Amino acid sequence: MKTLRIVAVFAFVAAIAALTLSTNAADLDKTTIFTFSSPVELPGVALPAGTYVFKVLDSGADRNVVQVYDKDQKHLYATCLTIPDYRPQPSDKAIVRFSETSAGAPPAVKVWFYPGDPSGWEFVYPKSRAMELAKASNQAVPSMPSELTSNITKPVSSSKDAHVKAMSSAPLKAQRPNGSETSISESFSAQAPN
């Protein structure tokens, strides 16, 4: 009987440790599940209505890289470059905001915030699409060179993959509604207030 209690205590401790480790892993990569009731657009890819998992890939770069998977995390839909965004009041729920698009087009994912975090990830679109989104939404849209669009949907084994590195080191710009292009720092100030 005493042995049975010891085994039960060890099993309980092991279960708590496993739960703590999995929770910490989710916090590190910011795993978030979103269900969209209609199609949405991400940089370089359109997603049908459904459930998707958003995660931060540890790219080791100054910029963040976000990956979007199917609900079972077996199919990678996109590896997207992002820039920081900021909310003065963090929400206790995950938030995704959309950019307006032209009539008939699905809404484009603009930014994602993890629960409790004031900092989020604003998605960087290929230049040609960023220009269209800027005009449709009447807001600046971060952009990367359009020739890197195919890198978004390539399989990724690690943040060291050449196509992830190419996106992470790409020069980023901001496309403005009037058709002009500026630096990211001129159009976006995502720094938290001091």
Sequence and secondary structure as in RCSB ss.txt:
>XXXX:A:sequence
MKTLRIVAVFAFVAAIAALTLSTNAADLDKTTIFTFSSPVELPGVALPAGTYVFKVLDSGADRNVVQVYDKDQKH
LYATCLTIPDYRPQPSDKAIVRFSETSAGAPPAVKVWFYPGDPSGWEFVYPKSRAMELAKASNQAVPSMPSELTS
NITKPVSSSKDAHVKAMSSAPLKAQRPNGSETSISESFSAQAPN
>XXXX:A:secstr
 HHHHHHHHHHHHHHHHHHHHHHHHHHHHT EEEEESS EEETTEEE SEEEEEEEE   SSSEEEEEEETTS S
EEEEEEEEEEE SS  SS EEEEE  STTS  EEEEEE TT SEEEEE EEHHHHHHHHHHHTS EEEE GGGGG
GGGS  SSTTSHHHHHHHTS  EEE TTS EEEHHHH       
